[in-house]
Structure formats: structure tokens, C-alpha cells
């Protein structure tokens, strides 16, 4: 710049002065621009792609009922509505936290069984609960009562178990009065699934002690089953009935087909107990299964968010093995656009 100014001064002093002024003004503008912050580039909203993953927790046993825990992802075949799916996620579930809902039937037909049920349930919680697990306690009879909210402390659950009481309708006289009566079993499954387990994530299970007889529920069996399926909850049932009570009251008891369907459709199972002394064995069997599961995950080829029920089948390629897993799920529904 100095060389240029010297040449211009020699040729035309006036022009040189004007040029020098212009250069100084330009330099000032450049300096001003340098001081001002450079505006950030326009922000581009991130592209969000929602990928649905269907998780299946399953148990595998041999012909003798022994748990098989050494399989790999390649050993499984998953189909949705008959179409083969690609298993993209696989894990052996032994230490992942559990979220449990313990439901106890406190209707009049369970009166003689309740003391041993309470004692055995407390032992089960002591054995199965680990530091990261959560469990709650619900009783059901003519009402459905939450006796203990989710907690990881077995001692709090044990104290709640001591508050279990038989609750039955009072005498009705010669003319039965309308109103709530019996055992609200389906209501208990529905409420535990929708209000307590649905917001939770991970492995979830309902463990219910009952003879499986429902009387007086406000929801239907199909509604209770759908609630459990939508919350991705397995149902394990210890089916225990006081047969002498049914005989004394001239009522026929042959087990509960609905109880079995609830368990089988959700990936759990029913453990019939004919002798109260064998309750502990049933609880131990449930604990062993919950700690010996496989987790399979796949992205369904059917991407439609139509809210419909999809059937699932899980098989193992090795002969002689049986898989215990849920039999379907409800697809998500497309969210409505604003203003609709």
C-alpha cells in the first residue's frame, strides 16, 4: 500500500489525497466487519426416523421341562403374521432388572389358603428381588386395592403382605341385593397393566395367586388380556383352589380356562398347585424362568401404524425344544396431525 501511495503522490497530489481517503475508509469498514460476529448458518431441523422394535422375552425348555440357556440368535426363528422376521437384537436375560406386580386373591374362597400364600410369597420376594428390581402388591376381592407401591425393598413388601385380609360381601338375606360381589380378578389384571406396568420399561411380569374364578369385574376378560398385551407384560399364575370350600358351597370347580389363556398369550404360564405345601416349588419355578430368559428384538417388515393385533410365533431350529413366548402384540397407532 505504501508503494502505491508514493506513486500516486508523484503523479497527482489531489488524486492521491482522494485515494488515500478512500483507502482509509475502506480499511475502517474492513475493521468494523472484522469486529462484528459472523452470523451462524441457518439451522436445519434434525431428521427423525422412528424405528419400531418389537421385543420378545422367551423361555426355552427341553422335553423334560429343563431350562435351556445356551442358545444363540441364530438358533431362533421369528415370524409375524406368518412372515419371517430378522432378529437384530439378542441377549440372554439373567441380570437385567425385573418389574413385578404381585396380585393376591383375597376373596372368601381363599380364606383357608391365605396364611400359607402370604408366608410363601414373602419367601419368594426375598429370593427373587435384586437391588435393581421393583415390585408392588395388589389384593383383589370385591375391591382391588394397592397395598404397596413399587419398591425395591423386600421388607416393605413383606409388611404389606401382613395386611392382606379376606374381604367378602356381607349377608344378603333371602333377597340378594345388586352390587359388587365375588372376585374382581379381571379388574385387577386390567388396572395393574394399564395404571402401573404400562408406563414402566424393560422386563415386566404379573404374578398372581388365585383359583382363577372371576365374579363382579367391571371389565371383560378380553379387555384384561388386551391391557396386559399392550403393556408388554407376562402373566404367571399360581392356580391354587380350596376344593373343599367349593364342595361345601355346592359349587363345581374345574380350573380356569381364562386364567390359562391369560398366561399363554402373554408368554407366561400357569402352575397348578393342589397341595398348599408345594407353593414354594411353584414360586421357585417362576423365579428360575424369569432369570433364564432370552430377549429377541426385530424391526417388523409391516411398518403400518394401524393399531392392529399382530400374531407372533417363535421357534427354535433344534428339535425337541419348546419355546414359551407371547403370541402377539398391538402395533402402534399413527399420531393424529394438529387440528385433527
Order of alpha helices (4+ residues) and beta strands (2+ residues): alpha-alpha-beta-beta-beta-beta-beta-alpha-beta-beta-alpha-alpha-beta-alpha-beta-alpha-alpha-beta-alpha-beta-beta-beta-beta
